[in-house]
């Protein structure tokens, strides 16, 4: 063969290539430089055995250099050209690592799964971590749980606990019955994930109404791993099975905080439920305290389902407790209407419903109304708290989905008291060097005025006279009365006119500012605005604002008026959205029972099919995700009072 213009035998070529591979592998070169030279050796010497070593070493160095795609190329060439290469398993392993680093997790996972049991014991810990990462990035949750469990098996101390926690999270949140069954069969006998997998299997079997299989799995946990955390859960499940009460078709459970800081919420919900079910009826209300905690919520649901035989339940009002209450209800096969506002509650499964106002529902309602009025450009101002951030994100998403635009967006600290800089930024009066009109006027002053004092005064006067750049139709502020009372006047200072329903005020401002073309901006809010303190603190600055809520006690809707009157007569104080939502949830369950539902499955089916239900909070129905669908209450401020917009006002298009 000819190498570098010289004829040599294959043995000579192989020997020379081997020397070059050894030299470049040992030299103190940057990984990328060494890799490139090793690839060159393989290209020059053809299919001699040493070329395989060159490609192998090149692949390692490309990955070390942060160039996994080049490493993938070198190793793929090696395995194609030299299928009998003695180090082929190691080359395949390195190829999988390159694929993972190069963003090809599915290919990497396939390679790692096929190689894992062939690797030496000292390589398996690294391989398990890599396979877990690949599975997670590929959203392959069963191997993700399995290999996180494998990684935990090899680890010690805090690292072991962290890996096991990740494995259990995948097991609990991502896997269904067949996947858990498969995982349990594949785990080695000494896997730390095995107790949790067996316990998860028991819960799923119970959910599928296979009580004998659930009991066998729970007993296996207690007998094989008596000191594990899962053993405590298994003992609880066995105890529940031994005490399980037959379903009582007249018993409705309520799982709410009855102690602690949020106990008033639980009491409010119970008032709504008791009003809905009426006195002297055959219905029995059984309440259990969740303490506002996830563990308390799960325990309360278990007591209601198994101990009391409730046919359905409602509650789970706090975002902290709602997901665990929903998970427990789904596992128990107990129809459950959550009263929490946090997103994703109904993802627990088909037995979980939700009847509460959410950020997404408010954002959708507001953007739909603004779209009917021809408004597509918005400004956002929101507090850096979960309430504000959830609503701002939901509103922004809805604007984007409708082809609108967010022209200005500013967030602020919870305790901020000065809002002028944020408003100045929104209307282009903070960063003046970005405005062409400012630059033009500034240059004119600098050219015409030589005296420093008069020049400075002229610039100050020019700055004050600069008109705001109001390129938005509406401004959305998802906050509460205290901050609204500070923000609304700050908008007015910068000539952002929000009194869109007051023609006289608009004309007055146009005359004062000398801007006959001044355009009003619609002020928008969320349910946090529905507070008597708003009118006391913000006054005329929130006139004509529009905001939404899931309930309005002064509404003229017939079903709402009837509920408010009945509630006032029984309890002596006006109801809030909590009492109203609990009332509607209990009445929906009552309707199912009075229509003949006598099993939990029948109640679930009845709730799923619910349409056109006249509730205190509106005309109700559950959508395919079992989220409540209803028209919200659109509220406005006029003449120092909050009133509901009429159907005619909501239907009008264009203008305000």
N, C-alpha and C positions, 0 to 999 in steps of 0.2 A: 504494500500500500504506500501511497505518497502522502507525506506529512511535511508541510512547510517546504515543498519542492524537493524533498528528499525521499528516495525509495527505501522502504524498510519493511522487515517482516512484521507480522501481527504481534509476535512476542516482543520484538524490539519496541514497536509502537506502544504496546501495553505497559512495558517497563518505563518508558519515558513519560507516558501519561500519568502513571502512578507516582513518579517522582514529582511531577508538577502539582498533582493533587496534594501530596504531602507538604510541598513547599508553601502553597497558597493557604492550606489549612492551618499551618503552624505560624505563618507570618503575622506580624502585628499590623494588619490592615483593617480599615473600616469594613464592617460586615458587607455593605453594598459593593465595595470594590472587590473584596475577596469573592463574593458571589458571582460577579460579572466575569471574573477571570476563570472561575471554575466552570461556568457555563461555556466559556470559550474553549476550554480544554475538551469538554464533551463534544463540542461541535467539530473541533479539528481532528480528533482521533477516532471518530466514528463509533462503531459498535464493539470496541475492545472492552474487556471487563472493567478497566479502570475508569472508563467514561461513566459507568453507573455510579461509582464512588464520587466522581466529580459532580454529577447531578444531585446526588444525595446531599453532599456537603453544601452545594449551592442553595438547595431548598432551605436548609437550616439557616443559612446566613441571610437569605432574603427575608425570612420571617423575623430574624433578629434585627434586621435593618428597618422593620416596619413596612415592608413591601410584600405582604402575604400573597398578593395576586401573582407576583413574579415567582415566589416560592412554590405556589400551586402549579405554575407552568413547568418549572424544573422537575418537580416530583412526578407530575403527570407524564412527562417525557420519559423519565426513568422507568416507570411502571409499564409503559407501552413498549419501550424498546428492549427492556430487560425483565420480562415477566418472571424469570426464575432467579432473580437477584436474591442472594441469601438474606439480605436485610429488608426484603419486601414488606413484611408486616410492620416494621418500624417506619418504613417510607410511607406506607398507607396511613399510619397514625399521624405522622407529621403533615401529610397532605390534608387530613381532616382538620388539624389545627389551623393550617393555612386557610382552608375554606371557611372556617369559623371566623377567623380574624378578617377575612375579606368580605364578610357579610353574606355568606351562603350557608345559613344555619341548617337547612334541611339536608343538604349534601353532607355537611359535617356530621350531623347526627346519624345519618345512615352509615357512614364509615365508622364512627365510634362505636355504635351498637354492634356492628359485625365483628369488630376487633376486640371489644372489651374483655371477653373471657379468655382471649388468647394472650393478653398482655401479662407480663410478670407482675407479681404482687406489688413491687415497688413503683410500678408505673400506673397502677389502677387508681390511686387517689387523685392524681392529676387528671387522668382520663375521665373519672367520674365527675369532677367539677366542670371539665370542658363539655361533657355530654349534657349535663344539667343546663349549662348556659345555652348550648345550642338548642336544646328542646324548648327552653323558655322563649328564646328569640324566634323560634319557629311556631310557637303557640301549640306545641305538642305536650299536653299537660300530664299524661300518664308517664311517659319517660322522664319528664321533668321531675315529677315526684319520686320516681324510682331512683334516679341518679342523684338527687339531693339526699335521699336516704342512704345511698351508697357512700356519698361523700361524708355524711355524718358518721357512718360506720367506721371510717378510717380516722376521723378527727378526734380531738381531745378537748376537754374544757369548754371555753366560751365558743370556740370555733365549731365544736360539735353541736352545741345548743343552737347556734345560728343556722347551721345547715339543716338541722332537724326541724326548726321552726318554719323554714321555707318549704321543706317537703310537706309538712302537715298543712300549710296554707294551700298548696296546690291540691292536696288530697281533699280537704274540706270544701274548697270553693269551686273546684274545676271538674271533678270527676263524677261520673254517674255510676250506677250499679255494675254494669258489665266491666267498666274500666277499673273499678276498685277490686272486683273479683279477680280480674287478670293480674293486677298489680300484686295482690296478696299472694297469688300462686307463684309469682316470679321472684319475690323477695327472698333473700337467703335467710336461714333460720335465725341468724344472729343480727338481723337488721333492726336498728332502733326504731324504724318506721312501722314495723310489723304490728305492734299493739294498736297504734292509732288506725292503721288500715283495717284491722279486724273490727275495731269499734265502729269505724265509719260504715263498714259493711253491715253491722248489726242495725245501725240507725236506718240505713237505706232499706234493709229488709223489713223493718218495722213499718216504714213509710209505704212499702208495697203490700202491706197487710199480711206479710208472711211472719206471723208472730213466733212460730216454732223455730224457724231459721234464725230469727233475730235473737231468740233466747239461746240457741246453740252458740252463736257467734259471741254473745256477751259472756257466756260461761267460759268459752275458750280464753277470752281475755283475762278473766279473773283467775283461772287455773294456771295459765302459762306465764302470765306477767303480773303477779299479784301486787307488786310494789309500784307499778307504773301509774301515771296519771290516768291513763285510759281505763285502768282497773276500777278507779273510783267512779268514772262515768258508767262503766259496765254494771257495777253494783247498783247504781241509781236506776239504770234501765231495767234490770231484773226486778228491783223493788217495785217500779212502776207497773211492770207486767203482772206482778203478783197482786197488786191492789187495784188493777184497772176496773173502772166502773162502766157499766153499759151506758151507751149514749142516751141522754134524756132529751127528748124532743122539745121540751119547754124551757130548757136552761141555757141562758146566754151568759158567757163569761166576759169579764172586763179586766184587762191587765194594764194597770196604770200606776204611777207613783202615788202612794198614799202616805208616805213618810218622806222626810227630807225637804230640801228647798223647793221642789216642784210639786209638793203634795196638793197645792191649791189647783194645779192643773188636773190632777186626778179627781178631785172633788167636783170640779166644773164638768168634767166628762160624765161622771156618775149622775149629776143633775140632769144633763141632756138625755142620758139613757133611760132614767126612771120616768121622765116625762113622756118619752116615746113609747114605752111599754105600758104605761098607764097603771093606775091603782085598781085593785080588785080583779085583775086579769089572772090568767093561769101561768103567765110567764114568771120565771124565777131569774133574778140577776145575782150572779156570784162574782164578787170582786176579789182580786189578788194583787198584792203590793209588788211592783217591780223594783221599787227603790230608785228608779231612774237609772238602773245599771244593767248592762248586758246579761250578766249571770242571773240577776233577779228577774229579768224579763223571761229568760228561758225557763227558769223554775216556775214562774207564775203560769206560763202556758202549759207546762207539764201537769201542774195541779188542776188547772181548769179542764184539760182534756181527759186525763186519766183518773184524777181523784174525784172530780165533780161530774164528769160525763157531759160537759157542755157540748151542745150541738154546733155552736159557732161562738166566736169571740171578737172583740174589738179592743183597741187601745194602742199600745206601742207608740206613745206620742212623742217621746224625745228622740232626737236623731241618734243619740248614743245607744239607746236600747232597741230601737225599731228593727235594725237588721237581724239581731239575735232573736227577737220575738217572731219575726217573719220566718227565719230558718227553722225555729222550733215548731211553729204552726205547720209548716210544710212537711216536716218529718212526721208530725203527729197526724197529718191528714185532717187538720182542724180548719174550717173556713175562718178567715181572719181578715178584718178590715182595719188597716193601720191608719192612725190619725197623725202620722209624722209627715213633715214637709220635705225631708231629705230625699234626693233622687235615688232611684234604683231599688227601692224596697220591694216592689212586686217581682223583681227578678228572682226571688227565692223560689217561686214556682206557682202552679195554677191554683193553689188554695189561698194565696195571698192577694188581697185587694188593697186599694188605698183611697180614702176620702179626705183629702186635705189640700189646701192651696199650695202650689209649688212655684218656685222661681220660673220654671219653664212656662207654666200656664200663664203667669202674669206677663211675661215678656211677649208671648204669642198674642195675647189679647191686645196689648198696647200697640204692637207693630201692625196687627191687622187693622185696627181702627185708624192708625196714622196712614196706612196704605190707602184706605178708602177715601181719606181726605187729601191724597196726593202728596203726602210728606214722605221723603225718602232719605233725607240727609239729617244726621243726628249728632248731638254732642252728648258725652257721658261724663258725669261727675259721681264718684262713688267712694265710700269709706273703706278702708283696708280692714274689714271684718268679714267673717264668713257670709253674713246676710248680704252685705253690699257686693261682695265679689261674686257670689252665686247669681245674683240678679243682673249685675253688669255683664257677666259672661253670657248668660242666657239671652239677654237683650241683644248683645252684639251678634250672637249666633243667628238669631231670628232676622236681624237686619241684613246680614250677609245672605241668608237663605232667600230673602225676598228681592235681592238685587239692589239693596240700598247701600248707604255708605255712612260710616262713622267718621265725621270730619274732625272731631276733637275729642280727646279722652284724657281725663285727669283723675287720679286717685289721691286720697289724702288720709292722714293718720286719724285714728278714732277721736283723739282729743284736740284736734286742730281747731283754732278759734278765729283765724284770719284767712279769708278766702279770696281777697282781692287779687293776689298774685296768680292764683289758679284761673280766675276768670280772665285776667289780663292775658294769660297765656292762650286761653281758648279763642280770644278774639284778636290775636295778633298784636297786642300792645305791650308784650313783655320782651320779646326778641325783635326789636325794631330794625336791626340790621338785616333782617330777612325780608323787609318790606321795600319794594321799589319806590312807592310814593314817598316814604320817609327819606330814603337816600336822595331822591331828586330834590326835595325841599331843603334837606340839610345842606346839600352842595350849593343850592341857590343862596342860602343864608351865608355860608362861608365865603362865597364870591362877593356878595354885596355889602357885608357888614365887617368893617375892619376893627371897630372898637371891641375889645374882649368882653367888657361888661354887657354892652348892648347885644353882642352876638349870643352870649349865654342866655340872656333873657328871651331873645327871639327863638332860640332853640327850645327852651322850656315851654314857651307859649305854643310853638308849633306842635310839640309832643302832646300837650294837653288837648289840642284841637283835632288831633288825628282821629278819624272815625274808626269805630271797631269794625273788624272784618267778620261779619256774621254770615257764614256760608252754610248754616244749618237751619232746618225747619223747626226742630224741637230739641229740648235738652232734658235728658232723663237723669233723675237723681234718686237712687234707691237708698234712702237714709231715713232717719227718724226726726221728729219735730225739733229737737234741740239744734241740730245742724242745719236743717232746712231754714230755720229762722235767721241763721247767719248767712247762708248762701243766697237766698232769694234777694235780699237787699243788695248784695254784692253784684248780682246780675244787673240790677237796675242802675247802679252807679256807672256801669259801662254801657248804658243805653241799650241793654238787651231787654226789650219790652215784652213782657209775658202776659199782659192783660189782653189776651186775644179776643175776649168776648165783650170788651168795653170799648166801643167806637169812640166815645168822647175822650177817654183817657189816652187812647192812641193818637187822636188828633192833637191833644194838648202837648204830648211829648214831641210830636213832629214839629209843632210850632216852636217849642222851647229849644230844640236842638237844631232847628233850621234844616231839617232833613225831611222834605215832603215824601220821599220815597222809602222812608224807614219801614222795615218789614217786621211785624211781630213774630215772636217765637213761642211755640207751645211748650209750656212747662209740664213735665210728666213725672209721676211718682208711682210707688208701689204701695203695698198694704201697710207699710210702716207709717205712712202719712195719715192713716185713719185714726186720728188721735185728737181729742179736744184741745190738747196743748198746742197743736199746729196753729189754730186760729188765734189763740192767745199770744203766741210768740211771734208768728210770722205776719199776721195781720193782712193788710191789703196786698202785700208782695206775693201772696199765693192766690190772689183772685184769678179765676178762670183756669187754674191748674186742673189737670185731669189725672186721676190715679185710680188704681183698681184694688179690689179686695174680694175675698171669697164669701163675705157676708156683710150686710149693712142693716143694722137693726131698724133704721127709719125708712126702709124700702117700702114702696107701695105694692110690691108683688103680693098677690093674695096669700100664697102659702107662707111667705115670710111673715106677713102681718099676723096671720093666725098663730104661728109659732111664737112670735114675740109676745103677743097678748096672753097666750097660755102660760108662757114662762114667767112673765111678770106676775100673773095671778098666783102662781104656785110658789115662787121663790122671792118675789119682792124686789128684784133688781134686773136690769136689762141683760140679755145674754150676749156673749162674745162668739167669735167664730168657733171656739172650742166646744161650747155647749151645743151650738147649732150643728156642727159637723158630727158630733157624737149622737145627737138626736136623729139626724138623717141616717147614719150608719145603723143604729138600732132599729129604725123603722124599715130599712131595707131588709134586714134579717127577719123582722117580724112579718113582713109581707110574704117572704119565702115560706115561713112556717105556716102562716094562715092559708097559704095556697096549697098546703098538703105536703111540703118537704118534711120528711121524718128521718132522714139520714144526712150525714155530713156531705156525702157526695151530691145529694139532691140540693142541699143549700148552696153548695159551690156552683152547681149548674144553674140554679135560679139567679144567683148574683151575676154570673157571667152573661146571662141573657137579658139583664135589666136594661130597659130603655124607657125614656119619657117619664121617669119617676118624679112627681112633684114634691120637692124637698124644701126645707127652710133655706137652704143655700142655693136653690135654683132647680132647674129641670135636669135630673141626673141620669147618667148612663155610664156603664163601664166600657172602656175601649178594649181592643184585643190584648193590650198589655195589662188589663185590669186596673188601669188608672181612671180616676173619675173624670168624666167629660161633662162640662156644664158651662153655661154663659156666666161670666164673672159680673160683679157689680162695678160699673163705671161711675166714679164719683167726681164731683167738681166743687169748687168753692165759689160761692156767689152771695153777695150781700152779707158777708160775715158768717155764713153758715155753709155746711156741707150738704149737698143734695145729690141724688142719683140722676144721671143723664137719662132722658126719656128715650124710648125706642125710636122716635122721630129724629132726635138729635144724633143718635148712634148711626142711623141709616143715612144721614146726609153725606154727600160726597163733595169734596173740594171745600176750600175755605175752612172756617173754624166753627 
